[in-house]
């Protein structure tokens, strides 16, 4: 097998249960619970083993080059679980980082050695620094306690720093507590420290602080190193903090709107009198500084709905609603609400204001026939492409509106009433919002009428469809002559 020192041919030994190696940490740390009895070190079975009486095979374990434990000897085939040597307890009483190797002497007298395994025997716990290891907090917390305002301004987290201690090693385990009673040990969190974690900071979430109530609270931590040794002193000094972290009461009742009649959650809005603006007012106690508000005019996504997120200039706490989002709710129940998103991302919805919107029936233009003369349409003056009928923009006009334009009279053939749909459920365009609309009645239809009267009827529906009562009519009647 060759010379042991010059030609290591076997893989290193190992210890079952040793800690995983961490970046920047000690090597093959032996946990404390393995050190209360002789430490068993396993080796890899060697090839060609054939011990017999008179030609035994032996195994020695070396600790930094010196034999440790007894020499194992076999004179019969070796059981697969028997390839080990125990390190006696007297070698495990002090901190050490020995290099373990083993030496095998085969039945034929040949010897071979292994590559080394460095283990760490650590019996000394971390020594806490600072004021007996007391956690370090912002001066603001120490002076004024943990308040809702403090948590709002610090991402809803209370951060503490662990004072520097000797000696930080990756793999140290820290657990921290937030207690109502001293040393109640109400666990908040734990983590295994890694390279780069120093200095160590701990987080106590606002949710936990609020759940454990108002008053004097106690916080501390406990520290064990990677081997399991407790820190000294074992009980770090407790820090006592005053807590009043419940947010101020938030008014999430319904908003108010301009021109509404009535009080409370149920109001009425009459669209027929002149309305110059529409604003939604959020209760003063609903919003705290730095929070976001969203006002919902109608069910989100429904016809005539609107989302307002910016306050109306010059009107704190009020949000502007475009006037062209009013008519869509004519004759219907409109719900107006808001929600507040706090600085931690939590959404606080309000109660809805229930608005009964009275039917809009006033303020609409009548259809016009520009070519009519003294209330009379002369067929001789109607162009071949038809008679032009116009309608001016109306109150609250919007592209949600749908227009039907009818021309009606009495049939020249049988005297019965007949009508032509010049427009039917026509969707108002952006240009028509600005300029009004125009359409042509056919000359042929007009010629088919008795020379009596002809009526031009304008109907507008406000919510993208001809639904009642969300619509209104106007008309004019002119004479029809050749």
C-alpha positions as CSV (number, residue, x, y, z in Angstrom):
1,X,0.0,0.0,0.0
2,X,3.0,2.3,0.2
3,X,4.3,4.8,2.8
4,X,1.5,6.4,4.9
5,X,3.0,9.9,5.2
6,X,4.2,10.2,1.6
7,X,1.4,8.6,-0.3
8,X,-2.1,9.0,1.1
9,X,-4.3,6.7,-1.0
10,X,-7.6,6.5,1.0
11,X,-10.4,9.1,1.1
12,X,-10.7,11.1,4.4
13,X,-12.6,9.8,7.3
14,X,-16.0,11.4,8.3
15,X,-18.2,11.9,11.3
16,X,-21.9,11.2,11.0
17,X,-23.9,14.2,12.2
18,X,-21.3,16.9,11.7
19,X,-22.6,20.2,10.5
20,X,-22.6,21.2,6.9
21,X,-19.8,23.6,6.0
22,X,-20.9,27.2,5.5
23,X,-19.2,29.9,3.5
24,X,-16.7,31.6,5.8
25,X,-17.5,29.3,8.7
26,X,-15.6,26.6,10.6
27,X,-15.0,23.2,9.0
28,X,-17.1,20.1,10.0
29,X,-18.4,21.5,13.2
30,X,-19.3,18.7,15.7
31,X,-22.6,19.5,17.5
32,X,-22.5,19.4,21.3
33,X,-24.9,16.4,21.5
34,X,-22.2,14.2,19.8
35,X,-19.6,15.2,22.4
36,X,-21.1,13.7,25.5
37,X,-19.7,10.2,24.5
38,X,-16.7,9.0,22.5
39,X,-16.9,10.5,19.0
40,X,-17.2,7.8,16.3
41,X,-15.1,8.5,13.2
42,X,-15.9,6.3,10.1
43,X,-13.5,5.3,7.4
44,X,-14.0,3.9,3.9
45,X,-13.6,0.1,3.5
46,X,-10.3,-0.6,1.8
47,X,-9.9,-2.8,-1.2
48,X,-8.4,-6.3,-1.0
49,X,-9.2,-6.8,2.7
50,X,-8.6,-10.4,3.8
51,X,-7.8,-10.6,7.5
52,X,-7.2,-14.1,9.1
53,X,-5.7,-15.5,12.2
54,X,-1.9,-14.9,12.0
55,X,-2.4,-12.3,9.2
56,X,-4.5,-9.6,10.9
57,X,-5.5,-6.1,9.5
58,X,-5.3,-3.0,11.7
59,X,-6.8,0.5,11.7
60,X,-5.3,3.5,13.5
61,X,-6.8,7.0,13.7
62,X,-4.4,9.9,13.9
63,X,-5.2,13.4,15.5
64,X,-2.7,15.9,14.0
65,X,-0.4,13.0,13.3
66,X,-0.6,11.4,16.7
67,X,-2.6,8.2,17.3
68,X,-5.9,8.8,19.1
69,X,-8.2,6.0,20.4
70,X,-7.4,2.3,20.3
71,X,-5.9,0.4,17.4
72,X,-8.7,-1.7,15.8
73,X,-7.6,-5.3,14.7
74,X,-9.5,-7.9,12.7
75,X,-8.6,-11.6,12.1
76,X,-11.8,-12.4,10.2
77,X,-13.8,-10.6,7.4
78,X,-14.8,-7.1,8.6
79,X,-18.5,-6.3,9.0
80,X,-19.5,-3.3,6.7
81,X,-20.6,-1.3,9.8
82,X,-17.3,-1.9,11.7
83,X,-15.0,0.5,9.8
84,X,-14.6,3.1,12.6
85,X,-12.5,4.3,15.5
86,X,-13.9,6.1,18.6
87,X,-12.1,9.2,19.9
88,X,-12.0,9.0,23.7
89,X,-13.8,11.8,25.7
90,X,-10.6,13.2,27.2
91,X,-9.7,14.5,23.7
92,X,-13.0,16.3,23.4
93,X,-12.8,18.5,26.4
94,X,-11.2,21.6,24.8
95,X,-11.7,23.7,21.7
96,X,-9.7,22.2,18.9
97,X,-9.5,21.9,15.1
98,X,-7.6,18.7,14.5
99,X,-6.8,17.1,11.2
100,X,-7.9,13.5,11.3
101,X,-6.4,10.8,9.2
102,X,-6.2,7.1,9.4
103,X,-3.7,4.4,8.7
104,X,-4.5,0.9,7.5
105,X,-2.1,-2.2,7.7
106,X,-3.2,-5.0,5.4
107,X,-3.0,-8.7,6.0
108,X,0.2,-8.8,3.9
109,X,1.9,-6.1,5.9
110,X,1.4,-3.3,3.4
111,X,0.4,0.1,4.9
112,X,-1.6,3.0,3.5
113,X,-2.9,6.3,4.8
114,X,-5.8,8.7,4.1
115,X,-6.3,12.3,3.2
116,X,-7.1,14.5,6.1
117,X,-10.5,15.7,7.5
118,X,-10.4,18.8,9.7
119,X,-13.1,18.9,12.4
120,X,-14.0,21.7,14.7
121,X,-14.7,20.9,18.4
122,X,-16.3,24.1,19.8
123,X,-17.2,24.2,23.4
124,X,-17.2,28.0,23.9
125,X,-20.4,30.0,23.2
126,X,-20.5,33.5,21.8
127,X,-19.8,36.3,24.3
128,X,-22.3,39.1,23.9
129,X,-21.2,42.7,23.7
130,X,-22.8,46.0,24.5
131,X,-25.0,46.4,27.5
132,X,-25.2,42.6,28.4
133,X,-26.4,42.1,24.8
134,X,-29.4,44.4,25.0
135,X,-30.9,45.0,21.5
136,X,-30.3,48.4,20.0
137,X,-33.2,50.5,18.8
138,X,-33.7,53.9,17.1
139,X,-33.6,56.8,19.6
140,X,-37.1,57.7,18.4
141,X,-38.4,54.3,19.7
142,X,-36.5,54.5,23.0
143,X,-37.9,58.0,23.6
144,X,-41.4,57.9,22.2
145,X,-42.1,54.2,22.1
146,X,-43.5,52.1,19.2
147,X,-46.3,54.2,17.6
148,X,-48.6,53.8,14.6
149,X,-46.9,56.8,13.1
150,X,-43.4,55.2,13.6
151,X,-44.5,52.0,11.9
152,X,-46.2,53.9,9.1
153,X,-42.9,55.6,8.4
154,X,-40.8,52.5,8.6
155,X,-42.6,50.0,6.3
156,X,-44.6,48.6,9.2
157,X,-41.5,47.0,10.7
158,X,-39.6,47.6,14.0
159,X,-35.9,46.9,13.4
160,X,-33.4,46.1,16.2
161,X,-29.7,45.6,15.9
162,X,-27.8,42.9,17.9
163,X,-24.7,44.5,19.4
164,X,-21.4,43.2,18.2
165,X,-20.3,40.0,19.9
166,X,-17.3,37.6,20.1
167,X,-17.0,35.6,18.0
168,X,-19.5,35.8,15.1
169,X,-19.4,32.6,13.0
170,X,-21.6,31.7,10.1
171,X,-24.1,29.1,11.4
172,X,-24.9,30.9,14.6
173,X,-28.7,30.6,15.4
174,X,-30.6,33.6,16.8
175,X,-34.1,33.6,18.1
176,X,-35.9,36.8,19.2
177,X,-39.0,37.4,21.3
178,X,-41.7,40.1,21.9
179,X,-43.3,39.5,25.3
180,X,-46.2,40.9,27.3
181,X,-44.7,39.4,30.5
182,X,-40.9,39.4,31.3
183,X,-39.2,36.3,29.7
184,X,-42.5,35.0,28.4
185,X,-40.5,33.9,25.4
186,X,-43.2,34.6,22.8
187,X,-41.2,33.8,19.7
188,X,-41.1,36.4,16.9
189,X,-38.6,34.9,14.5
190,X,-35.4,33.0,14.1
191,X,-32.6,32.7,11.5
192,X,-29.3,31.1,10.9
193,X,-26.6,33.7,10.3
194,X,-24.6,33.7,7.2
195,X,-21.4,35.3,6.0
196,X,-22.2,39.0,5.4
197,X,-25.0,39.1,8.0
198,X,-22.9,41.1,10.5
199,X,-23.9,43.4,12.0
200,X,-27.1,41.4,12.7
201,X,-30.5,43.1,12.4
202,X,-33.8,41.6,13.5
203,X,-37.3,42.6,12.4
204,X,-40.5,42.7,14.4
205,X,-43.5,43.2,12.1
206,X,-46.1,45.7,12.9
207,X,-48.8,43.0,12.6
208,X,-47.2,41.1,15.5
209,X,-46.8,44.3,17.6
210,X,-50.4,45.2,17.1
211,X,-51.6,41.7,17.8
212,X,-49.8,41.7,21.2
213,X,-51.4,44.9,22.3
214,X,-50.8,48.3,23.8
215,X,-48.6,49.0,26.9
216,X,-45.1,48.0,28.1
217,X,-43.6,45.2,26.1
218,X,-40.4,43.3,26.6
219,X,-38.0,42.2,23.8
220,X,-34.8,40.1,23.9
221,X,-33.1,37.3,22.0
222,X,-31.1,34.1,22.5
223,X,-28.1,33.1,20.6
224,X,-26.6,29.7,20.0
225,X,-23.5,29.0,17.9
226,X,-23.3,26.4,15.1
227,X,-22.2,23.7,17.6
228,X,-25.1,24.5,19.9
229,X,-23.3,26.5,22.6
230,X,-25.4,29.1,24.3
231,X,-24.2,32.7,24.4
232,X,-22.8,34.3,27.5
233,X,-24.6,35.8,29.4
234,X,-27.3,33.2,28.6
235,X,-30.1,35.7,29.1
236,X,-29.4,38.9,27.2
237,X,-30.7,42.1,28.9
238,X,-34.3,42.7,28.2
239,X,-35.3,46.0,26.5
240,X,-38.6,47.5,27.7
241,X,-40.6,49.6,25.2
242,X,-43.8,51.5,25.4
243,X,-46.2,50.5,22.6
244,X,-49.2,52.3,21.2
245,X,-49.3,51.0,17.6
246,X,-53.0,50.9,16.9
247,X,-53.8,53.4,14.1
248,X,-56.2,56.3,14.7
249,X,-59.8,55.4,14.0
250,X,-60.4,55.7,10.3
251,X,-63.7,57.1,9.0
252,X,-64.8,54.8,6.1
253,X,-68.4,55.8,5.9
254,X,-69.9,56.9,2.6
255,X,-68.7,59.9,0.7
256,X,-70.8,63.0,-0.2
257,X,-71.5,64.3,-3.7
258,X,-72.4,67.7,-5.1
259,X,-76.1,68.7,-5.6
260,X,-77.4,65.7,-3.7
261,X,-80.7,66.0,-1.8
262,X,-81.1,64.2,1.5
263,X,-78.8,63.1,4.3
264,X,-77.2,59.8,5.2
265,X,-76.3,56.9,3.0
266,X,-79.4,57.3,0.7
267,X,-79.6,60.5,-1.3
268,X,-81.3,61.7,-4.5
269,X,-79.6,63.5,-7.4
270,X,-81.8,65.5,-9.9
271,X,-80.0,66.0,-13.2
272,X,-82.5,68.4,-14.6
273,X,-81.6,71.7,-12.8
274,X,-78.4,73.3,-13.9
275,X,-75.3,71.4,-12.7
276,X,-72.0,73.2,-13.2
277,X,-69.7,70.6,-11.6
278,X,-69.7,67.3,-9.8
279,X,-67.3,66.5,-7.0
280,X,-67.1,63.6,-4.5
281,X,-66.0,64.5,-1.0
282,X,-64.2,61.9,1.1
283,X,-64.7,62.1,4.9
284,X,-61.9,64.0,6.6
285,X,-61.0,61.2,8.9
286,X,-60.6,58.6,6.1
287,X,-57.1,59.4,4.9
288,X,-53.7,59.8,6.6
289,X,-50.8,61.7,5.1
290,X,-49.0,59.9,2.3
291,X,-51.9,57.5,1.5
292,X,-53.5,57.0,-1.8
293,X,-57.3,57.5,-2.5
294,X,-59.4,56.0,-5.3
295,X,-62.9,57.3,-5.8
296,X,-65.4,55.1,-7.7
297,X,-68.3,56.7,-9.5
298,X,-70.5,53.8,-10.4
299,X,-69.5,50.1,-10.5
300,X,-66.0,49.9,-12.0
301,X,-66.2,48.9,-15.6
302,X,-69.9,49.8,-16.0
303,X,-71.2,52.3,-18.5
304,X,-70.8,55.8,-17.0
305,X,-68.3,54.7,-14.4
306,X,-65.3,56.9,-13.5
307,X,-62.2,56.4,-11.4
308,X,-60.8,59.6,-9.7
309,X,-57.4,59.4,-8.0
310,X,-56.3,63.1,-7.8
311,X,-57.9,65.8,-5.6
312,X,-59.7,68.6,-7.4
313,X,-57.4,71.7,-7.5
314,X,-58.3,74.0,-4.7
315,X,-60.6,71.5,-3.1
316,X,-58.8,69.2,-0.6
317,X,-60.5,65.9,0.0
318,X,-62.7,66.3,-3.1
319,X,-62.5,64.5,-6.4
320,X,-63.8,65.8,-9.7
321,X,-66.2,63.8,-11.8
322,X,-66.6,64.8,-15.5
323,X,-70.1,66.0,-16.2
324,X,-70.4,63.7,-19.2
325,X,-70.5,60.8,-16.7
326,X,-73.8,61.8,-15.3
327,X,-76.5,61.1,-17.8
328,X,-75.6,57.4,-18.1
329,X,-77.1,57.0,-14.6
330,X,-80.4,58.7,-15.4
331,X,-83.3,56.9,-13.7
332,X,-81.0,54.4,-12.0
333,X,-79.4,53.7,-8.7
334,X,-75.8,55.0,-8.6
335,X,-73.3,53.7,-6.1
336,X,-70.4,56.0,-5.2
337,X,-67.6,54.8,-2.9
338,X,-63.9,55.2,-2.3
339,X,-60.9,53.2,-1.0
340,X,-57.8,54.2,0.8
341,X,-54.5,52.4,0.2
342,X,-52.2,52.9,3.2
343,X,-48.4,53.1,3.1
344,X,-48.2,49.3,3.7
345,X,-50.3,48.5,0.7
346,X,-53.4,47.6,2.7
347,X,-56.7,48.7,1.1
348,X,-59.4,50.2,3.2
349,X,-62.8,50.3,1.3
350,X,-65.6,52.7,2.3
351,X,-69.3,52.1,2.5
352,X,-71.2,53.1,-0.6
353,X,-73.3,56.2,-1.0
354,X,-76.5,55.1,-2.7
355,X,-77.7,57.7,-5.1
356,X,-81.1,57.6,-6.7
357,X,-80.7,59.5,-9.9
358,X,-83.8,61.1,-11.2
359,X,-84.6,60.7,-14.9
360,X,-83.0,63.4,-17.1
361,X,-85.7,64.9,-19.3
362,X,-84.9,68.5,-19.7
363,X,-82.4,70.7,-21.6
364,X,-82.3,68.7,-24.9
365,X,-82.3,70.3,-28.3
366,X,-85.0,69.8,-30.9
367,X,-84.1,68.4,-34.3
368,X,-83.6,71.2,-36.9
369,X,-84.2,71.3,-40.6
370,X,-82.0,74.2,-41.8
371,X,-83.5,74.3,-45.3
372,X,-87.1,74.7,-44.0
373,X,-88.8,78.0,-44.7
374,X,-91.4,79.5,-42.4
375,X,-92.0,76.1,-40.7
376,X,-92.4,74.4,-44.1
377,X,-90.4,71.9,-46.0
378,X,-90.7,72.3,-49.8
379,X,-90.1,69.1,-51.7
380,X,-88.9,71.1,-54.7
381,X,-86.0,72.4,-52.5
382,X,-84.9,69.0,-51.2
383,X,-81.7,67.8,-52.9
384,X,-81.6,64.3,-54.5
385,X,-79.4,63.0,-51.6
386,X,-82.1,63.9,-49.1
387,X,-83.2,66.4,-46.5
388,X,-80.6,67.4,-43.9
389,X,-81.6,67.2,-40.3
390,X,-79.3,68.4,-37.5
391,X,-79.2,68.2,-33.8
392,X,-77.0,70.4,-31.6
393,X,-74.8,69.0,-28.8
394,X,-77.0,68.4,-25.7
395,X,-76.3,68.4,-21.9
396,X,-73.8,65.8,-20.7
397,X,-73.3,64.5,-24.3
398,X,-70.9,61.5,-24.4
399,X,-69.9,58.7,-26.8
400,X,-71.9,56.3,-24.6
401,X,-75.1,58.0,-26.0
402,X,-77.1,56.4,-28.7
403,X,-79.3,58.4,-31.1
404,X,-82.5,57.4,-33.0
405,X,-83.8,60.0,-35.5
406,X,-87.2,59.4,-37.1
407,X,-89.2,61.2,-39.8
408,X,-92.9,60.5,-39.8
409,X,-96.1,61.5,-41.6
410,X,-99.1,60.1,-43.4
411,X,-98.9,57.8,-46.4
412,X,-100.0,59.4,-49.7
413,X,-101.3,56.0,-50.7
414,X,-103.6,55.0,-47.8
415,X,-103.3,57.8,-45.3
416,X,-101.8,55.7,-42.6
417,X,-99.0,56.9,-40.4
418,X,-95.5,55.9,-41.7
419,X,-92.0,56.6,-40.5
420,X,-88.4,56.4,-41.8
421,X,-85.5,55.7,-39.3
422,X,-82.9,58.2,-40.5
423,X,-80.7,57.0,-37.6
424,X,-81.2,54.0,-35.3
425,X,-79.2,53.5,-32.1
426,X,-76.4,55.5,-33.6
427,X,-73.3,55.7,-31.4
428,X,-72.3,59.3,-30.9
429,X,-68.8,60.1,-32.2
430,X,-66.1,62.3,-30.6
431,X,-66.7,64.8,-33.4
432,X,-70.4,64.8,-32.8
433,X,-69.8,65.4,-29.1
434,X,-68.2,68.7,-30.1
435,X,-70.3,69.7,-33.1
436,X,-73.6,67.9,-32.9
437,X,-74.8,65.5,-35.6
438,X,-76.5,65.6,-39.0
439,X,-78.3,63.0,-41.0
440,X,-80.4,62.9,-44.2
441,X,-84.1,61.9,-44.7
442,X,-84.5,60.4,-48.2
443,X,-86.3,62.4,-50.8
444,X,-88.2,59.4,-51.9
445,X,-89.7,58.9,-48.4
446,X,-90.8,62.5,-48.2
447,X,-92.4,62.3,-51.6
448,X,-94.4,59.3,-50.4
449,X,-96.1,61.4,-47.7
450,X,-99.4,63.4,-47.9
451,X,-98.7,67.1,-48.3
452,X,-99.8,67.7,-44.7
453,X,-97.4,67.7,-41.8
454,X,-94.1,65.9,-41.2
455,X,-92.7,65.2,-37.7
456,X,-88.9,65.0,-36.9
457,X,-88.3,63.0,-33.7
458,X,-85.0,62.9,-31.8
459,X,-84.4,60.2,-29.2
460,X,-81.2,59.8,-27.1
461,X,-80.4,56.9,-24.9
462,X,-77.6,57.5,-22.4
463,X,-76.1,54.1,-21.6
464,X,-75.1,52.6,-24.9
465,X,-78.5,51.2,-25.6
466,X,-82.1,52.1,-26.0
467,X,-83.1,51.3,-22.5
468,X,-85.9,52.9,-20.5
469,X,-86.0,55.2,-18.5
470,X,-82.4,56.1,-19.5
471,X,-83.6,58.1,-22.6
472,X,-85.5,61.2,-23.7
473,X,-87.4,62.6,-26.7
474,X,-87.8,65.9,-28.5
475,X,-89.5,66.7,-31.8
476,X,-90.7,69.3,-34.2
477,X,-93.6,69.3,-36.7
478,X,-93.3,71.1,-40.0
479,X,-95.6,71.5,-43.0
480,X,-94.8,69.5,-46.1
481,X,-95.5,71.1,-49.5
482,X,-94.5,70.4,-53.1
